[in-house]
Amino acid sequence: MIKKYIKIINMKTKIIIFISIVMFSLTGCSDILDRPQLNQWDDETFWTSETNLRLYANGFYERYFVGYNREYSTQYTAHLGYLFNDDVVSDGNQTYFEQTVPNSRGNNTDAISSAGIAHLPWLERHTGPDWNFSWLRKANIMLDRIETRMGGILSEEAKNHWNGIVRFFRAMDYAGLVSVFGDVPYYDHEIKSNDYAELYKPRTPRNQVMDAVYDDFVFALNNVRTKAQEGAGYVNQDVVAAFTSRWALFEGTWQKYHNNDAERAKKFLNLAVTAASYVIGKYSMSDFRSLFGSNDLASNPEVIFYRHYDGVVARHSIATSCNMADGRYTNANLALIKAFICIDGSDWQTSADAANKDFSLDNLIKTRDPRFEATFYKKPTLRSSSSCLYTTKFISREGLRYLDEGTTMSTEYSSANNKNDYPVMRYAEVLLNWIEAKAELATLGGAAVTQDDIDNSINIIRNRPLDADAIANGVTQKTAAMNLNNLPSSPDRGDVPQLIWEIRRERRMEFFGEHSRLLDLKRWKKLEYMDNTKYPDILRGTWIDASEISGLLVDSRKNILAVTDMDGNRTVYDGANGNAMKGFYSPTNIKGRLPFLDVFGTNPYLAPVGRLQRIDYRNRGFELAQTEGWSDDL
């Protein structure tokens, strides 16, 4: 039985490679629009059955459902070294925001930008694609062929289903492009290679593009087959609904916070609520760690769609980054640690329980939401050189047994031998998308959020089952249910309403290391949270007693090892004050990032188009505008 999409790809590899290379090669010569070259004979004979449509559609899966990627490739993945948000600190200089227009921003979808770590294109890759329209052409070709070649082959139901599938993929691509660039050229039909007016068309306004995305998502919701009809291994209505809730929430909140457009915000937020409602009630919660450490998510009750790795044809290296043998120079910071809710439902600042102000790891495991224990290793360690807090979220419990048993780590958890599945879409996200959209609508004149709404979303997530390892490690209870009449009043929330702040906290705890945080900061217009001068906890790690960690109190760490107390006072190790080295790990070689807000000629919320793309336009007699907020100089 075919389980999930990667198995589909594995079983049909030769066919798909043949079709992809011979018929619809994605290697084009234009930076503006990669054009798969059609072999006329194959194009005329291919569009003959639903089976062939399915094979063609399968080619989109690795594009839009990356999971842990493959082998050592980590683009778009939950890979700790590539996290770029306010949840992490790096050993040494912090990665900074892009501050110059790059030479090129196209045709490098599968390669890290040569600009290197200082530039955002590849750090942003988990939020959206580069300036590349090849997959949109592929989608538009499929739409055209369904209409022009398959009229007597497909039933009306089948035609609508496959149109819905390809319009879903087109919407996904454009939603990603818009999240990165804002205005982008919009194509809803196949463009011929000599149609330069279309190939070099100007950027289409964001609102026009997103209205088309809205229509595509709605069509897909109404026409793609259900899970029962299509099977769990393929994109079905539940998958469409879940991703629609993600991208509709993104656009709705962007319109509210960036454009102050209440009507457009309501349009997309209502779509997020509607889409999520297709899924709510169909799934239930898993224990947290099983979502990321399992070698087979087929029976996991929370998983809506996943990528399967068989360990032979398909394998990855993300669990290796969590195996406690490999060192990590980027990891969770104190700002994230402090964001975790206490199990009594309070935040640490306003809690009356003194135990909630003890930040030793042993105590955090006992007093914080169980997702904390499931995300991090239970002891401070220099394997995380930036914070002494090591992320183990993306490896199975079994993968770390060697540490307690004194045995050798299995090769399955080293190099690119990892085969744990990735939950591409899970129920918790849909619930959080739904409740956030409802809370935002309430601020725009919509119905108030009720306790029933909270019980049917956040409190379902908080009531996750605890696995045996969590209990053995000191997790004794689940986090108290959220009560609308007794919300924490965090002093950190600034201008954010209490309920929305707490919903955002849930997302932060739930999605650490996944796709969400940078996208969330952008859509909320809160990139200021990444300002480590204003928020110095970004540059600090977990609470340590340096005398308990081998390799810290040594001469080579003199004037580098340092700790910070609760009041922000830092003590630097001088070789003789080891007894004073108790506090939040904050070595002197950790440096903040360059200023990125209100910098002339830059816009951290949207990426610039490359010079070569604009020069190519100009050489053809057309003009490509630079992204809003970026220098227009060529």
C-alpha positions as CSV (number, residue, x, y, z in Angstrom):
1,M,0.0,0.0,0.0
2,I,1.3,3.4,-0.9
3,K,1.5,5.4,2.3
4,K,2.6,9.0,1.7
5,Y,4.0,11.0,-1.1
6,I,7.7,10.1,-0.8
7,K,6.7,6.5,-1.3
8,I,4.8,7.4,-4.4
9,I,8.0,9.1,-5.7
10,N,10.1,6.1,-4.7
11,M,7.9,3.6,-6.5
12,K,7.7,5.7,-9.7
13,T,11.2,7.1,-9.8
14,K,12.1,6.0,-13.3
15,I,8.8,7.1,-14.8
16,I,8.9,10.5,-13.1
17,I,12.5,11.1,-14.0
18,F,11.7,10.3,-17.7
19,I,8.7,12.6,-17.7
20,S,10.5,15.3,-15.9
21,I,13.6,15.3,-18.1
22,V,12.3,14.5,-21.5
23,M,8.9,16.2,-21.4
24,F,9.0,19.0,-18.8
25,S,12.6,19.8,-18.0
26,L,12.9,22.5,-15.4
27,T,16.2,23.7,-16.7
28,G,15.6,26.8,-18.6
29,C,17.9,29.5,-19.9
30,S,15.9,32.5,-18.6
31,D,16.2,34.0,-15.1
32,I,12.8,35.5,-15.6
33,L,10.8,32.4,-16.3
34,D,12.3,28.9,-16.5
35,R,10.5,27.2,-19.4
36,P,10.3,23.4,-19.4
37,Q,10.9,22.5,-23.0
38,L,8.1,20.3,-24.4
39,N,8.9,17.4,-26.7
40,Q,6.0,17.7,-29.1
41,W,5.4,14.0,-29.6
42,D,5.4,13.3,-25.8
43,D,3.2,16.3,-25.1
44,E,0.6,15.0,-27.6
45,T,0.5,11.5,-26.2
46,F,0.9,12.0,-22.5
47,W,-2.5,13.5,-21.5
48,T,-4.5,10.3,-21.8
49,S,-5.5,9.2,-18.3
50,E,-5.9,10.1,-14.6
51,T,-2.9,7.9,-13.9
52,N,-0.7,10.2,-16.0
53,L,-2.2,13.3,-14.4
54,R,-1.3,11.8,-11.0
55,L,2.3,11.1,-12.1
56,Y,2.6,14.7,-13.3
57,A,1.2,16.1,-10.1
58,N,3.5,13.9,-8.0
59,G,6.3,16.1,-9.3
60,F,5.1,19.0,-7.2
61,Y,5.3,17.1,-3.9
62,E,9.0,17.5,-3.1
63,R,8.7,21.2,-4.1
64,Y,6.0,22.0,-1.6
65,F,6.3,19.4,1.1
66,V,10.1,19.4,1.8
67,G,10.0,17.8,5.2
68,Y,13.6,17.1,6.2
69,N,14.7,17.3,2.6
70,R,17.2,14.7,1.5
71,E,20.7,13.5,2.4
72,Y,22.7,16.5,3.6
73,S,20.4,19.1,1.9
74,T,18.8,21.3,4.5
75,Q,17.1,24.1,2.5
76,Y,13.6,24.8,3.8
77,T,14.0,22.2,6.6
78,A,13.8,22.3,10.4
79,H,17.6,22.4,10.6
80,L,19.0,24.0,13.6
81,G,22.0,25.6,11.9
82,Y,19.7,27.6,9.6
83,L,17.3,29.0,12.0
84,F,17.0,32.8,11.8
85,N,14.7,34.4,14.3
86,D,14.4,35.6,17.9
87,D,14.4,32.1,19.3
88,V,18.1,31.3,18.7
89,V,21.6,32.5,19.4
90,S,24.7,31.7,17.4
91,D,28.2,31.2,18.7
92,G,30.1,34.3,17.6
93,N,28.5,36.9,15.4
94,Q,24.8,36.8,14.9
95,T,23.6,36.3,11.3
96,Y,22.5,39.7,10.0
97,F,19.7,40.8,7.7
98,E,20.4,41.4,4.1
99,Q,21.4,45.0,3.6
100,T,22.5,45.1,-0.1
101,V,20.7,44.2,-3.3
102,P,22.2,40.9,-4.6
103,N,23.5,40.3,-8.1
104,S,20.9,37.6,-8.7
105,R,17.9,36.2,-7.1
106,G,16.8,33.4,-9.5
107,N,17.4,29.9,-10.7
108,N,19.1,28.8,-7.5
109,T,16.1,27.0,-5.9
110,D,18.2,24.0,-5.0
111,A,21.4,25.6,-4.1
112,I,22.6,27.8,-1.3
113,S,23.2,31.4,-2.5
114,S,26.8,32.1,-3.2
115,A,26.3,35.3,-1.2
116,G,26.7,33.1,1.9
117,I,25.4,33.3,5.4
118,A,25.3,37.1,5.5
119,H,22.4,37.2,3.0
120,L,18.9,36.3,3.6
121,P,17.9,34.5,0.4
122,W,18.7,31.1,1.7
123,L,18.0,31.9,5.3
124,E,14.5,32.9,4.1
125,R,14.1,29.8,2.1
126,H,11.8,28.2,4.5
127,T,9.4,31.1,4.1
128,G,9.2,31.1,0.3
129,P,11.0,30.6,-3.1
130,D,13.5,32.6,-5.0
131,W,12.5,34.7,-8.0
132,N,11.7,31.6,-10.0
133,F,8.5,30.9,-11.9
134,S,9.2,27.5,-13.4
135,W,6.8,25.6,-11.2
136,L,4.1,28.1,-12.0
137,R,4.6,27.3,-15.6
138,K,4.4,23.6,-14.9
139,A,1.1,24.2,-13.1
140,N,-0.3,26.3,-15.9
141,I,0.7,23.7,-18.5
142,M,-1.3,21.1,-16.5
143,L,-4.3,23.3,-16.3
144,D,-4.2,24.0,-20.0
145,R,-3.8,20.3,-21.0
146,I,-6.7,19.2,-18.7
147,E,-8.9,21.8,-20.5
148,T,-7.7,21.2,-24.1
149,R,-6.6,17.6,-24.3
150,M,-8.7,15.6,-21.8
151,G,-12.3,16.7,-22.5
152,G,-13.5,13.2,-23.4
153,I,-11.3,11.4,-20.9
154,L,-12.1,12.9,-17.5
155,S,-15.5,13.0,-15.9
156,E,-16.7,16.4,-14.6
157,E,-15.8,15.3,-11.0
158,A,-12.3,14.1,-12.1
159,K,-11.7,17.3,-14.1
160,N,-12.7,19.5,-11.1
161,H,-10.5,17.4,-8.7
162,W,-7.4,17.7,-10.9
163,N,-8.0,21.4,-11.6
164,G,-8.3,21.8,-7.8
165,I,-5.0,19.9,-7.2
166,V,-3.0,22.1,-9.6
167,R,-4.7,25.3,-8.5
168,F,-3.7,24.4,-5.0
169,F,-0.1,24.0,-6.0
170,R,-0.3,27.3,-7.9
171,A,-1.7,29.1,-4.9
172,M,1.0,27.6,-2.7
173,D,3.7,28.9,-5.0
174,Y,2.3,32.4,-5.3
175,A,1.6,32.6,-1.6
176,G,5.3,31.8,-1.0
177,L,6.5,34.3,-3.6
178,V,4.4,37.1,-2.2
179,S,5.5,36.4,1.3
180,V,9.1,36.9,0.2
181,F,8.8,39.7,-2.5
182,G,5.4,41.3,-2.2
183,D,4.4,42.3,-5.8
184,V,5.3,39.6,-8.3
185,P,4.3,39.0,-12.0
186,Y,1.2,36.9,-12.1
187,Y,0.8,34.2,-14.7
188,D,-2.4,32.1,-14.9
189,H,-1.7,30.5,-18.3
190,E,1.1,28.9,-20.2
191,I,3.6,31.5,-21.6
192,K,5.2,30.8,-24.9
193,S,9.0,31.1,-25.1
194,N,8.8,33.9,-27.7
195,D,6.1,36.0,-25.9
196,Y,8.5,38.5,-24.4
197,A,5.8,40.9,-23.4
198,E,4.5,38.2,-21.0
199,L,7.8,36.8,-20.0
200,Y,9.0,40.3,-19.0
201,K,5.7,41.6,-17.7
202,P,5.9,44.0,-14.7
203,R,5.2,43.0,-11.2
204,T,1.5,42.5,-10.4
205,P,0.2,44.3,-7.3
206,R,0.2,42.1,-4.2
207,N,-3.6,42.4,-3.7
208,Q,-4.3,41.3,-7.3
209,V,-2.0,38.3,-6.9
210,M,-3.5,37.3,-3.6
211,D,-7.1,37.6,-4.8
212,A,-6.1,35.0,-7.4
213,V,-4.5,32.9,-4.7
214,Y,-7.7,33.2,-2.7
215,D,-9.8,32.0,-5.6
216,D,-7.5,29.1,-6.3
217,F,-7.6,28.0,-2.6
218,V,-11.4,28.3,-2.5
219,F,-11.8,26.3,-5.8
220,A,-9.4,23.6,-4.4
221,L,-11.3,23.4,-1.1
222,N,-14.6,22.9,-2.9
223,N,-13.3,20.3,-5.5
224,V,-10.3,18.3,-4.3
225,R,-11.4,14.8,-3.2
226,T,-11.7,14.0,0.4
227,K,-9.2,11.8,2.2
228,A,-11.6,8.8,2.0
229,Q,-12.0,9.3,-1.8
230,E,-8.4,10.0,-2.7
231,G,-6.5,8.2,0.0
232,A,-4.1,9.3,2.7
233,G,-1.1,9.1,0.4
234,Y,-2.1,12.0,-1.8
235,V,-3.1,15.6,-1.5
236,N,-6.7,15.6,-0.4
237,Q,-9.3,18.1,0.9
238,D,-7.8,17.9,4.4
239,V,-4.3,18.8,3.1
240,V,-5.7,21.6,1.0
241,A,-7.7,23.0,4.0
242,A,-4.8,22.9,6.4
243,F,-2.4,24.7,4.1
244,T,-5.1,27.2,3.1
245,S,-5.5,28.0,6.8
246,R,-1.8,28.7,7.0
247,W,-1.5,31.0,4.1
248,A,-4.9,32.8,4.6
249,L,-3.8,33.6,8.1
250,F,-0.5,34.9,6.9
251,E,-2.2,37.3,4.4
252,G,-5.0,38.3,6.7
253,T,-2.6,39.4,9.4
254,W,-0.2,41.0,6.9
255,Q,-3.1,43.1,5.6
256,K,-4.0,44.1,9.2
257,Y,-0.6,44.9,10.5
258,H,1.3,46.2,7.4
259,N,-1.5,47.7,5.3
260,N,-4.1,48.6,7.9
261,D,-6.7,47.2,5.5
262,A,-9.4,45.8,7.7
263,E,-11.6,44.6,4.9
264,R,-8.9,42.6,3.1
265,A,-7.7,41.3,6.5
266,K,-11.2,40.0,7.3
267,K,-11.5,38.4,3.8
268,F,-8.4,36.2,4.4
269,L,-8.9,35.7,8.1
270,N,-12.5,34.4,7.4
271,L,-11.0,32.0,4.8
272,A,-8.5,30.8,7.4
273,V,-11.4,30.0,9.8
274,T,-13.4,28.4,7.1
275,A,-10.6,26.3,5.8
276,A,-9.5,25.1,9.3
277,S,-13.1,24.1,10.0
278,Y,-12.9,21.5,7.3
279,V,-10.3,19.7,9.4
280,I,-11.4,20.4,13.0
281,G,-12.8,17.3,14.7
282,K,-11.2,14.8,12.3
283,Y,-7.9,14.4,14.2
284,S,-6.6,14.1,17.7
285,M,-3.3,14.7,19.6
286,S,-0.2,12.7,19.7
287,D,2.5,12.9,22.3
288,F,4.8,15.6,21.1
289,R,8.1,13.8,20.5
290,S,6.5,11.0,18.5
291,L,5.6,13.6,15.9
292,F,9.2,14.1,15.0
293,G,11.1,10.9,16.0
294,S,8.9,8.2,14.5
295,N,10.0,6.1,11.5
296,D,6.4,5.7,10.4
297,L,3.8,8.4,11.0
298,A,1.1,6.5,9.1
299,S,-1.0,5.8,12.2
300,N,-0.2,9.0,14.2
301,P,-3.6,10.6,15.0
302,E,-2.4,14.2,14.7
303,V,-0.7,14.0,11.4
304,I,-2.6,15.3,8.4
305,F,0.2,14.8,5.9
306,Y,3.8,13.6,6.2
307,R,6.9,12.8,4.3
308,H,8.1,9.3,4.7
309,Y,11.8,8.2,4.7
310,D,12.6,4.6,4.0
311,G,16.3,5.0,4.9
312,V,17.4,3.7,1.5
313,V,16.1,5.8,-1.4
314,A,15.0,8.5,0.9
315,R,16.9,9.6,4.0
316,H,18.1,12.8,5.6
317,S,20.5,14.3,8.2
318,I,18.3,16.4,10.5
319,A,18.2,13.9,13.3
320,T,22.0,13.9,13.3
321,S,21.8,17.6,14.3
322,C,19.9,16.4,17.4
323,N,22.0,13.4,18.3
324,M,24.0,14.9,21.2
325,A,27.2,13.8,19.5
326,D,27.4,16.5,16.8
327,G,28.0,20.0,18.1
328,R,25.7,22.9,17.2
329,Y,26.8,26.5,17.1
330,T,23.2,27.8,16.8
331,N,20.6,26.9,19.4
332,A,17.8,28.0,21.6
333,N,18.3,31.2,23.6
334,L,17.0,32.6,26.9
335,A,14.3,34.6,25.2
336,L,12.7,31.4,24.0
337,I,13.2,29.7,27.4
338,K,11.4,32.6,29.2
339,A,8.5,32.4,26.7
340,F,7.5,28.9,27.8
341,I,4.4,28.9,29.9
342,C,4.4,27.4,33.4
343,I,2.4,24.3,34.0
344,D,0.0,26.2,36.3
345,G,-0.9,28.4,33.3
346,S,1.0,31.5,34.5
347,D,4.0,33.1,32.9
348,W,7.2,33.2,35.0
349,Q,7.2,37.0,35.5
350,T,3.8,37.2,37.2
351,S,3.6,33.8,38.8
352,A,3.2,33.7,42.6
353,D,5.1,30.4,42.7
354,A,8.7,30.9,43.5
355,A,9.6,27.6,41.8
356,N,8.6,29.2,38.4
357,K,11.5,31.6,38.8
358,D,14.2,28.9,39.1
359,F,15.7,28.5,35.7
360,S,17.9,25.5,36.3
361,L,17.2,22.9,33.6
362,D,16.0,20.3,36.2
363,N,13.4,22.7,37.4
364,L,12.3,24.0,34.0
365,I,11.5,20.4,33.0
366,K,9.3,20.1,36.0
367,T,7.6,23.5,35.9
368,R,7.2,24.4,32.2
369,D,4.9,23.2,29.6
370,P,5.8,19.6,28.6
371,R,6.9,20.7,25.2
372,F,10.0,22.1,26.8
373,E,11.2,18.7,28.0
374,A,10.3,17.2,24.6
375,T,12.3,19.8,22.7
376,F,15.6,20.0,24.6
377,Y,18.2,17.8,26.2
378,K,17.8,17.5,30.0
379,K,21.3,18.8,30.9
380,P,23.3,21.8,30.0
381,T,26.0,20.9,27.5
382,L,28.8,22.5,25.5
383,R,27.6,20.5,22.5
384,S,25.5,23.6,22.1
385,S,28.3,26.1,22.1
386,S,26.1,29.1,21.8
387,S,23.6,28.5,24.7
388,C,24.4,25.2,26.5
389,L,20.8,24.2,25.7
390,Y,20.8,21.4,23.0
391,T,17.7,20.8,20.8
392,T,16.7,17.1,20.6
393,K,13.2,17.7,19.1
394,F,13.9,16.0,15.8
395,I,15.3,12.7,16.9
396,S,13.5,9.7,18.5
397,R,13.8,8.9,22.2
398,E,15.5,5.7,21.2
399,G,18.2,7.7,19.3
400,L,19.5,9.1,22.6
401,R,19.3,6.0,24.7
402,Y,23.0,5.5,24.3
403,L,23.7,8.4,26.5
404,D,22.0,6.9,29.6
405,E,23.0,3.3,28.7
406,G,26.7,4.0,28.0
407,T,26.5,2.3,24.6
408,T,27.4,3.4,21.1
409,M,25.0,5.5,19.1
410,S,23.3,3.7,16.3
411,T,24.5,4.7,12.8
412,E,20.8,5.4,11.9
413,Y,21.2,8.7,13.8
414,S,24.5,9.8,12.3
415,S,25.5,11.4,8.9
416,A,22.7,11.2,6.3
417,N,21.4,7.9,7.6
418,N,18.3,9.3,9.3
419,K,14.9,7.9,8.4
420,N,12.5,9.4,10.9
421,D,9.4,10.9,9.1
422,Y,8.5,14.5,9.1
423,P,4.9,15.8,9.9
424,V,4.5,18.2,7.0
425,M,1.1,19.3,8.3
426,R,-0.4,18.4,11.7
427,Y,-3.6,19.1,13.6
428,A,-2.0,21.4,16.2
429,E,-1.1,23.9,13.5
430,V,-4.7,24.0,12.1
431,L,-6.1,24.5,15.6
432,L,-3.7,27.4,16.2
433,N,-4.4,28.9,12.8
434,W,-8.1,28.7,13.5
435,I,-8.0,30.3,17.0
436,E,-5.6,33.1,16.0
437,A,-7.7,34.0,13.0
438,K,-10.8,34.1,15.2
439,A,-9.0,36.3,17.8
440,E,-7.8,38.7,15.0
441,L,-11.3,38.9,13.6
442,A,-12.6,39.8,17.0
443,T,-10.4,42.9,17.0
444,L,-11.9,43.9,13.6
445,G,-15.5,43.8,14.7
446,G,-16.1,40.0,14.6
447,A,-17.5,37.8,17.2
448,A,-15.6,37.5,20.5
449,V,-13.6,34.4,21.2
450,T,-15.4,32.2,23.7
451,Q,-14.1,29.7,26.2
452,D,-15.5,27.0,24.0
453,D,-13.2,28.2,21.2
454,I,-10.2,28.0,23.5
455,D,-11.3,24.6,24.8
456,N,-11.6,23.4,21.2
457,S,-8.1,24.6,20.2
458,I,-5.4,25.5,22.7
459,N,-6.7,23.3,25.5
460,I,-6.9,20.3,23.1
461,I,-3.2,20.9,22.4
462,R,-2.3,21.3,26.1
463,N,-4.0,18.1,26.9
464,R,-1.6,16.1,24.8
465,P,-0.7,12.6,26.2
466,L,2.7,12.4,28.0
467,D,5.0,9.7,26.9
468,A,6.9,7.5,29.3
469,D,10.3,9.2,28.8
470,A,8.8,12.6,29.6
471,I,7.4,11.3,32.9
472,A,10.7,9.6,33.7
473,N,12.5,12.9,33.1
474,G,10.3,14.7,35.6
475,V,7.2,15.9,33.7
476,T,4.5,15.2,36.2
477,Q,1.5,17.0,34.8
478,K,0.1,18.7,31.7
479,T,-0.1,22.5,31.5
480,A,-3.3,23.9,33.0
481,A,-6.1,24.7,30.6
482,M,-6.2,28.3,29.3
483,N,-9.0,30.3,31.0
484,L,-10.2,33.4,29.2
485,N,-11.0,34.9,32.6
486,N,-7.6,34.4,34.0
487,L,-5.0,35.0,31.3
488,P,-1.4,35.9,32.2
489,S,-0.6,39.6,31.9
490,S,2.9,39.4,30.6
491,P,4.9,42.6,30.9
492,D,6.6,41.7,27.6
493,R,3.5,41.9,25.4
494,G,3.6,45.6,24.7
495,D,0.8,46.7,22.5
496,V,-0.5,43.2,21.8
497,P,-3.8,42.2,23.4
498,Q,-3.5,39.5,26.1
499,L,-5.3,36.8,24.2
500,I,-3.4,37.3,21.0
501,W,-0.1,37.4,23.0
502,E,-1.0,34.0,24.6
503,I,-2.0,32.5,21.2
504,R,1.4,33.7,19.8
505,R,3.1,32.1,22.8
506,E,1.5,28.8,22.0
507,R,2.8,29.0,18.5
508,R,6.3,29.8,19.7
509,M,6.3,26.7,22.0
510,E,4.7,24.5,19.5
511,F,6.8,25.3,16.4
512,F,10.3,25.9,17.6
513,G,12.7,24.8,14.9
514,E,10.0,24.4,12.3
515,H,8.6,26.7,9.6
516,S,6.8,29.2,11.6
517,R,8.7,31.8,13.7
518,L,10.2,34.1,11.0
519,L,7.0,34.0,9.0
520,D,5.1,34.9,12.1
521,L,7.3,37.8,13.0
522,K,7.0,39.2,9.5
523,R,3.2,39.0,9.3
524,W,2.8,40.5,12.7
525,K,5.2,43.3,11.8
526,K,7.3,42.4,14.8
527,L,10.8,41.9,13.4
528,E,11.8,44.3,16.2
529,Y,11.8,41.2,18.4
530,M,15.0,40.2,16.7
531,D,16.7,43.4,17.9
532,N,19.2,42.0,20.4
533,T,20.0,45.4,21.7
534,K,16.4,46.0,22.8
535,Y,16.0,42.3,23.7
536,P,19.3,41.2,25.2
537,D,18.0,37.7,26.2
538,I,18.4,36.8,22.5
539,L,22.2,36.7,23.1
540,R,22.0,34.6,26.3
541,G,21.6,30.9,26.9
542,T,20.3,28.6,29.6
543,W,21.2,28.8,33.3
544,I,24.4,27.0,34.2
545,D,26.7,26.2,37.0
546,A,30.0,26.2,35.1
547,S,31.6,23.9,37.7
548,E,29.2,21.1,36.6
549,I,30.1,21.3,32.9
550,S,33.3,19.7,31.8
551,G,35.5,22.0,29.7
552,L,34.2,25.3,30.9
553,L,36.5,26.3,33.8
554,V,39.7,26.1,31.8
555,D,42.4,28.6,30.9
556,S,41.3,28.8,27.2
557,R,38.0,30.1,28.4
558,K,39.4,33.0,30.4
559,N,37.8,36.3,29.4
560,I,35.4,34.3,27.1
561,L,33.2,32.4,29.5
562,A,30.6,34.6,31.2
563,V,27.3,34.4,32.9
564,T,24.5,36.9,33.4
565,D,22.3,37.1,36.5
566,M,18.5,37.8,36.7
567,D,19.2,41.5,36.7
568,G,21.3,41.5,33.6
569,N,24.7,41.9,35.3
570,R,27.4,39.9,33.6
571,T,30.4,38.2,35.3
572,V,33.4,37.2,33.1
573,Y,35.6,34.3,34.0
574,D,39.1,35.4,35.0
575,G,40.6,32.0,35.9
576,A,40.0,32.4,39.6
577,N,36.3,33.1,40.0
578,G,34.9,29.8,39.0
579,N,32.6,29.7,42.0
580,A,30.9,32.8,40.6
581,M,30.1,31.2,37.3
582,K,26.5,30.6,38.0
583,G,23.9,32.3,35.8
584,F,22.6,32.5,32.2
585,Y,25.4,31.4,29.8
586,S,26.5,34.5,27.8
587,P,30.1,34.2,26.6
588,T,31.8,37.4,25.5
589,N,32.5,36.2,22.0
590,I,28.7,36.2,21.2
591,K,28.1,39.4,19.3
592,G,24.8,41.0,18.3
593,R,23.6,41.5,14.7
594,L,23.9,44.7,12.8
595,P,20.9,47.2,13.0
596,F,18.3,46.2,10.5
597,L,15.2,48.4,11.2
598,D,14.9,51.8,9.6
599,V,18.1,51.3,7.6
600,F,17.9,53.5,4.4
601,G,17.5,51.6,1.2
602,T,16.5,48.3,2.8
603,N,13.3,46.5,3.8
604,P,13.7,43.5,6.2
605,Y,10.2,42.4,5.6
606,L,10.5,41.8,1.8
607,A,13.5,40.6,-0.3
608,P,15.0,42.6,-3.1
609,V,15.1,41.4,-6.7
610,G,18.6,40.8,-8.0
611,R,20.3,43.3,-10.3
612,L,20.7,40.7,-13.1
613,Q,17.0,40.1,-13.2
614,R,16.3,43.8,-13.6
615,I,19.1,44.2,-16.2
616,D,17.7,41.3,-18.2
617,Y,14.4,43.1,-18.3
618,R,16.0,46.3,-19.4
619,N,18.0,44.6,-22.1
620,R,14.8,43.3,-23.5
621,G,13.2,46.8,-23.5
622,F,11.1,46.3,-20.3
623,E,11.3,47.5,-16.7
624,L,11.2,45.4,-13.5
625,A,10.6,47.5,-10.4
626,Q,12.7,46.9,-7.3
627,T,11.0,45.6,-4.2
628,E,9.3,48.3,-2.1
629,G,11.7,49.9,0.3
630,W,14.9,48.8,-1.4
631,S,17.4,51.0,-3.3
632,D,16.4,51.4,-6.9
633,D,20.0,51.8,-8.1
634,L,21.4,49.3,-10.7
